């Protein structure tokens, strides 16, 4: 063998030896890596398992709050203004252990048919196919339906498979609450709302704590799609429902106020306006309407102007100015004031009276100055009384509680403003301009509260929107009347200014408001008004605010009222012509429906024809329960449906079956509005109603075929 051959063999052996070492090294590394993985797995399982399990569960299992049912808001007479209606999300655990193939196959056809009959959006075949496929995929929380109403849920609990319950049939549901206002936009801004991320408004916001109740707690698990489902009932904490709020709002007066305001705003094409009616002795706000025109020319409740908008009130402010001057002994009603020719130059400004084109008022009494609303006359009265000490006038206004907010329960009250003489904006004409309602700021409700104090013989009470708070039938809190100022002035001054307030209607600027049945007392207001949005001009014209504030009946005041209309655009802007008719319409209808205002009739004896109370037709169980609880005999057939008609007999109440047929319009005559709405909406109809009370007539005849989405109008008694 040659040396070359030997060298070649030696090299091959070295290469083989090197490759073996490399293979051994790789094998060792793989084995070592495997041991590390096994070790780590054991460590995770044994040492860290519990902690990691806890972390995973913290992401998928969480104690979530159960929303408490929010309390109701009622009107003064118990009409429902806002309520929470429960709606449900229904799911099925199609692979629960107790739901065997035999049980599933036996009940699936019936369940599919029942679901199709109830919801009518899918055929029985479609429902069956959907549920079979979901079961095959191992679905544990298959969605059946969202926004299910209580009555629908009640029916579903009787369906095949579902009636087996949660654990045996996989029937699952989650309750949510939907806030609804039965009267829709009526008093909507005052009722208000509370929404996440939005500043609370109205009574909903002011009494949120009482209405909201206390949320409960339930263990929930997060499933695919980010859906949370309940795990069990063992540790569930039931929520505590909220309290009910009884407001001071009279729904009938509220309807009158809104209708009258809307009609006049449309006639004058005004930007916005408000009406407030208040009970003199208590401060109970019976009606508060606010309407704003949108870009399309339609009116809606977009802002509570009565509470929140501070403006220069104009001539309605002449009342506190006159009260101050009389109270301080500077003038009396018969004193003469020279109003001149209707024009008064003050430095670089000119003041006008409404009749300056006719030569002005000349010399007239203080009483007449107020009745005809002479700006010059009031300016001269206040200048003559306080020119040497204007701060005394300011202090007197403040002593009558005109410089501080009313402190009402509803948030958003506008701030009043009464200037001090050391204010930078105080000028040589400020005193005269304050005399007739400029260079001061007041909200409509603040002005009304002052007029109400005059009607209440000087006692100023805080406007009140809530009468009581209840839990079921138990009164939790009675909201009592609060006195802001026990006497804004003396009784002697009160009697004098009451004369001039009546004189405004009898002989002054508001003779168009005269009423043959009862007397009105009040004051008109017409002012050029500055607004944050458009200054002193609106749509290229001078912007005016027309108002009327007063009370009725003048001889024994029961109600006070203010009407304010901003930016009328039909070249009519005087308070008596724009705001006055609204006041008169409201006053007339309130008087007509308030027997306590009328002169007493001769006493008469009335005899009840029956001791059995009247009952509306409605839900069988509820009607029967009420009558049985008061010991009234109830006569009915052996098998009654859920809905019945009632007939009051001499000693008992007879119930007759009121059958409902699918796809046919139900008969809701004689029912309460809530029961009627419930039945009609469940039938697929859109409901609109007029009036209040029980249903007198329905626009679509009972027994007619239901066309989904059609509107039905209910006329109420």
TACORPE-V138917 format. One record per residue. OMEGA is omega in whole degrees, -180 to 180 (* if undefined). Layout:
BEGIN
omega:OMEGA
omega:OMEGA
END
This chain:
BEGIN
omega:-177
omega:178
omega:-180
omega:180
omega:179
omega:-180
omega:-179
omega:179
omega:179
omega:180
omega:180
omega:178
omega:179
omega:-179
omega:180
omega:180
omega:-180
omega:-180
omega:177
omega:179
omega:178
omega:178
omega:179
omega:-179
omega:179
omega:179
omega:179
omega:-179
omega:179
omega:179
omega:180
omega:179
omega:178
omega:178
omega:178
omega:180
omega:179
omega:179
omega:180
omega:179
omega:178
omega:180
omega:179
omega:-176
omega:-173
omega:-172
omega:-173
omega:-174
omega:-177
omega:-179
omega:179
omega:177
omega:179
omega:-179
omega:179
omega:180
omega:179
omega:178
omega:-176
omega:179
omega:-176
omega:171
omega:-179
omega:-179
omega:173
omega:-176
omega:175
omega:177
omega:-178
omega:-179
omega:179
omega:171
omega:-178
omega:169
omega:-178
omega:-177
omega:178
omega:176
omega:-175
omega:180
omega:179
omega:-179
omega:176
omega:179
omega:180
omega:171
omega:-170
omega:170
omega:-174
omega:178
omega:177
omega:170
omega:-174
omega:179
omega:174
omega:-171
omega:-176
omega:-179
omega:-178
omega:179
omega:-179
omega:-180
omega:-180
omega:-178
omega:180
omega:-173
omega:-171
omega:-180
omega:179
omega:180
omega:180
omega:179
omega:-179
omega:178
omega:179
omega:180
omega:-177
omega:-172
omega:172
omega:177
omega:179
omega:176
omega:175
omega:180
omega:179
omega:178
omega:-180
omega:180
omega:-180
omega:-177
omega:178
omega:179
omega:180
omega:178
omega:180
omega:180
omega:179
omega:-177
omega:179
omega:-179
omega:-177
omega:-179
omega:175
omega:-177
omega:171
omega:177
omega:178
omega:178
omega:-175
omega:-179
omega:176
omega:177
omega:179
omega:177
omega:-178
omega:179
omega:178
omega:-177
omega:175
omega:-176
omega:-178
omega:-180
omega:176
omega:176
omega:-172
omega:-172
omega:-179
omega:-178
omega:178
omega:-177
omega:-178
omega:175
omega:179
omega:-179
omega:170
omega:-178
omega:179
omega:-179
omega:180
omega:177
omega:-177
omega:180
omega:175
omega:-172
omega:-177
omega:-179
omega:-173
omega:-177
omega:179
omega:174
omega:173
omega:-179
omega:172
omega:-179
omega:-179
omega:178
omega:-179
omega:178
omega:-180
omega:-175
omega:171
omega:-179
omega:177
omega:179
omega:-177
omega:-177
omega:-177
omega:-179
omega:-179
omega:-179
omega:-171
omega:-177
omega:-180
omega:180
omega:175
omega:-177
omega:-179
omega:176
omega:-177
omega:178
omega:179
omega:180
omega:-178
omega:180
omega:179
omega:-180
omega:178
omega:180
omega:179
omega:-179
omega:-178
omega:-177
omega:-170
omega:-175
omega:-177
omega:176
omega:-177
omega:177
omega:174
omega:-176
omega:-178
omega:177
omega:175
omega:-180
omega:173
omega:-179
omega:177
omega:-176
omega:171
omega:-171
omega:179
omega:177
omega:178
omega:178
omega:178
omega:-178
omega:-179
omega:180
omega:-180
omega:179
omega:-179
omega:-178
omega:-178
omega:177
omega:178
omega:-179
omega:-176
omega:-177
omega:-179
omega:-180
omega:179
omega:180
omega:-180
omega:176
omega:173
omega:174
omega:-174
omega:176
omega:-170
omega:-172
omega:-174
omega:-173
omega:179
omega:178
omega:-177
omega:179
omega:175
omega:-175
omega:179
omega:-180
omega:-179
omega:179
omega:177
omega:-176
omega:179
omega:180
omega:178
omega:-176
omega:-178
omega:177
omega:-177
omega:-177
omega:179
omega:-177
omega:-177
omega:-178
omega:-167
omega:-173
omega:175
omega:179
omega:170
omega:-170
omega:-177
omega:-168
omega:175
omega:178
omega:177
omega:-180
omega:178
omega:177
omega:180
omega:178
omega:180
omega:-178
omega:178
omega:-177
omega:180
omega:174
omega:-177
omega:-179
omega:170
omega:-172
omega:-176
omega:177
omega:-179
omega:178
omega:180
omega:180
omega:175
omega:-175
omega:178
omega:177
omega:179
omega:179
omega:178
omega:-176
omega:-178
omega:-178
omega:177
omega:178
omega:-178
omega:164
omega:-176
omega:-178
omega:-176
omega:177
omega:180
omega:176
omega:176
omega:-175
omega:-177
omega:180
omega:179
omega:-178
omega:176
omega:178
omega:-179
omega:176
omega:-179
omega:-177
omega:-179
omega:177
omega:178
omega:177
omega:-178
omega:179
omega:180
omega:179
omega:180
omega:178
omega:-177
omega:178
omega:179
omega:-178
omega:-168
omega:-177
omega:-179
omega:-179
omega:-177
omega:180
omega:178
omega:176
omega:178
omega:-178
omega:180
omega:176
omega:-180
omega:180
omega:178
omega:174
omega:-179
omega:-176
omega:-178
omega:176
omega:-178
omega:-180
omega:-180
omega:-176
omega:-178
omega:-178
omega:174
omega:-179
omega:177
omega:-178
omega:173
omega:179
omega:172
omega:-174
omega:166
omega:-179
omega:178
omega:177
omega:-178
omega:-178
omega:178
omega:-178
omega:-179
omega:-180
omega:-176
omega:-178
omega:-179
omega:-179
omega:176
omega:-178
omega:179
omega:165
omega:172
omega:-178
omega:169
omega:179
omega:177
omega:171
omega:176
omega:-179
omega:178
omega:176
omega:-180
omega:-179
omega:177
omega:178
omega:177
omega:178
omega:177
omega:178
omega:-178
omega:178
omega:173
omega:-179
omega:179
omega:-180
omega:-179
omega:176
omega:-172
omega:-178
omega:-178
omega:-180
omega:-179
omega:177
omega:-174
omega:170
omega:-171
omega:178
omega:-177
omega:177
omega:180
omega:-178
omega:170
omega:-179
omega:-175
omega:177
omega:180
omega:179
omega:177
omega:-178
omega:-176
omega:-180
omega:179
omega:176
omega:-179
omega:178
omega:179
omega:178
omega:178
omega:-178
omega:-180
omega:-177
omega:174
omega:177
omega:-176
omega:177
omega:175
omega:-180
omega:177
omega:-180
omega:-177
omega:-173
omega:-171
omega:-172
omega:-175
omega:179
omega:178
omega:-180
omega:180
omega:-178
omega:-177
omega:-174
omega:-178
omega:-179
omega:175
omega:174
omega:-179
omega:-177
omega:174
omega:176
omega:176
omega:-174
omega:163
omega:-169
omega:175
omega:-180
omega:-179
omega:-175
omega:-172
omega:176
omega:180
omega:-179
omega:180
omega:-178
omega:176
omega:177
omega:173
omega:-179
omega:-180
omega:171
omega:178
omega:-177
omega:170
omega:178
omega:-180
omega:-179
omega:-179
omega:-18
omega:-172
omega:-176
omega:178
omega:-170
omega:175
omega:-177
omega:170
omega:-175
omega:173
omega:175
omega:178
omega:178
omega:-177
omega:174
omega:170
omega:-172
omega:-180
omega:179
omega:173
omega:-174
omega:179
omega:-175
omega:-178
omega:-176
omega:-177
omega:-178
omega:-176
omega:-180
omega:177
omega:178
omega:-177
omega:180
omega:179
omega:-178
omega:-179
omega:-176
omega:176
omega:179
omega:-178
omega:-176
omega:-179
omega:-177
omega:-178
omega:178
omega:-175
omega:174
omega:-175
omega:177
omega:177
omega:-177
omega:179
omega:178
omega:178
omega:-178
omega:178
omega:180
omega:-178
omega:176
omega:-179
omega:180
omega:178
omega:177
omega:172
omega:170
omega:-179
omega:-175
omega:-172
omega:-175
omega:-179
omega:-180
omega:-179
omega:-179
omega:-179
omega:-178
omega:178
omega:-179
omega:179
omega:173
omega:179
omega:180
omega:180
omega:178
omega:-180
omega:177
omega:-178
omega:179
omega:-180
omega:175
omega:-177
omega:-173
omega:-174
omega:169
omega:-178
omega:176
omega:-177
omega:176
omega:-177
omega:-176
omega:-176
omega:175
omega:-180
omega:179
omega:176
omega:-175
omega:175
omega:-173
omega:177
omega:-179
omega:-179
omega:177
omega:175
omega:-179
omega:-180
omega:174
omega:-178
omega:178
omega:-179
omega:180
omega:169
omega:-173
omega:-178
omega:177
omega:-179
omega:179
omega:-178
omega:-179
omega:-176
omega:178
omega:177
omega:177
omega:178
omega:-178
omega:172
omega:-171
omega:170
omega:-178
omega:-179
omega:180
omega:179
omega:179
omega:-179
omega:-176
omega:178
omega:180
omega:178
omega:-172
omega:176
omega:-174
omega:176
omega:-179
omega:176
omega:178
omega:180
omega:170
omega:-173
omega:178
omega:179
omega:180
omega:174
omega:-178
omega:178
omega:174
omega:-175
omega:177
omega:*
END
